[in-house]
Amino acid sequence: MIPEYIRYELKTHSPEQLVAAYEAAGEHLRAAPECLGYELSRCQGAEDIFILRIDWRSAQDHLQGFRKGPHFPPFLELIREFIEEMAEMRHYEPTAVAWRRD
């Protein structure tokens, strides 16, 4: 599993528009076997900044599977207008430093 992080800094769209777009686009992520899950988080104190985390089976599954598969075009159509407001979009490899309280 490899997480992809996308940071949005909204300048021309409202937070509600971004949330609505991903509520709709989530259908295509859930349908894609390459996607293991996703979460959209909003920054406290800076309501125009969001982080989207998408967990992929691998970076290659994301780039070669999802992006070249049938679920990407309708997904892209729903979020295309926000691309210019992406401040970062990268895959990150998890390290052994982790802990979570259940």
C-alpha positions as CSV (number, residue, x, y, z in Angstrom):
1,M,0.0,0.0,0.0
2,I,1.2,3.5,-0.9
3,P,-0.6,6.7,0.1
4,E,-0.9,9.6,-2.3
5,Y,-1.4,13.0,-0.7
6,I,-2.9,15.9,-2.5
7,R,-2.9,19.3,-0.9
8,Y,-5.4,21.8,-2.1
9,E,-5.2,25.6,-1.4
10,L,-8.5,26.9,-2.7
11,K,-8.4,30.3,-4.3
12,T,-11.2,30.3,-6.8
13,H,-13.6,27.6,-5.4
14,S,-15.4,27.3,-2.1
15,P,-14.7,24.5,0.4
16,E,-18.2,23.3,-0.2
17,Q,-17.5,22.9,-3.9
18,L,-14.4,20.8,-3.3
19,V,-16.2,18.5,-0.8
20,A,-19.2,18.1,-3.2
21,A,-16.8,17.2,-6.1
22,Y,-15.1,14.5,-4.0
23,E,-18.4,13.2,-2.7
24,A,-19.3,12.5,-6.3
25,A,-15.8,11.4,-7.5
26,G,-15.6,9.0,-4.6
27,E,-17.9,6.6,-6.5
28,H,-15.1,6.1,-9.1
29,L,-12.4,5.6,-6.5
30,R,-14.5,3.0,-4.7
31,A,-15.2,1.2,-8.0
32,A,-11.4,1.0,-8.9
33,P,-9.7,-2.1,-7.6
34,E,-6.4,-0.2,-7.3
35,C,-7.8,2.1,-4.7
36,L,-7.9,0.8,-1.1
37,G,-9.5,3.9,0.5
38,Y,-9.5,7.7,0.7
39,E,-10.0,10.5,3.2
40,L,-10.5,14.3,2.6
41,S,-9.5,16.4,5.6
42,R,-9.9,20.2,6.1
43,C,-7.4,22.3,7.9
44,Q,-8.6,23.8,11.2
45,G,-8.0,27.5,11.1
46,A,-7.4,27.7,7.4
47,E,-10.7,26.5,5.9
48,D,-9.5,26.8,2.3
49,I,-6.7,24.2,2.7
50,F,-7.5,20.5,2.3
51,I,-5.5,17.3,2.3
52,L,-6.8,14.3,0.3
53,R,-5.2,11.0,1.1
54,I,-5.8,8.1,-1.3
55,D,-4.4,4.7,-0.5
56,W,-3.3,2.7,-3.6
57,R,-2.2,-0.9,-3.8
58,S,1.0,0.5,-5.3
59,A,2.2,3.6,-7.2
60,Q,2.3,1.6,-10.3
61,D,-1.3,0.4,-9.8
62,H,-2.3,4.1,-9.5
63,L,-0.4,5.4,-12.5
64,Q,-0.7,2.4,-14.8
65,G,-3.9,0.8,-13.6
66,F,-6.3,3.5,-12.4
67,R,-5.1,6.3,-14.6
68,K,-5.3,4.1,-17.7
69,G,-8.5,2.3,-16.7
70,P,-12.2,3.0,-17.1
71,H,-12.7,4.8,-13.7
72,F,-10.2,7.6,-14.3
73,P,-12.0,9.6,-17.0
74,P,-15.2,10.1,-15.1
75,F,-13.2,10.7,-11.9
76,L,-11.1,13.4,-13.6
77,E,-14.1,15.1,-15.1
78,L,-15.5,15.6,-11.6
79,I,-12.4,17.1,-10.1
80,R,-10.7,18.7,-13.1
81,E,-11.7,22.3,-12.2
82,F,-9.7,22.0,-8.9
83,I,-6.4,20.9,-10.5
84,E,-4.9,24.4,-10.6
85,E,-5.6,24.7,-6.9
86,M,-3.4,21.6,-6.1
87,A,-0.3,22.7,-4.2
88,E,1.1,19.2,-4.0
89,M,0.3,15.8,-5.4
90,R,2.8,13.0,-4.4
91,H,3.1,9.4,-3.4
92,Y,4.7,8.9,0.0
93,E,6.3,5.6,1.2
94,P,5.4,4.9,4.9
95,T,8.2,4.4,7.3
96,A,8.3,2.1,10.4
97,V,7.5,5.1,12.6
98,A,3.8,4.8,13.3
99,W,1.4,4.3,16.2
100,R,-2.4,4.5,16.4
101,R,-4.7,4.2,19.4
102,D,-7.8,2.2,18.6
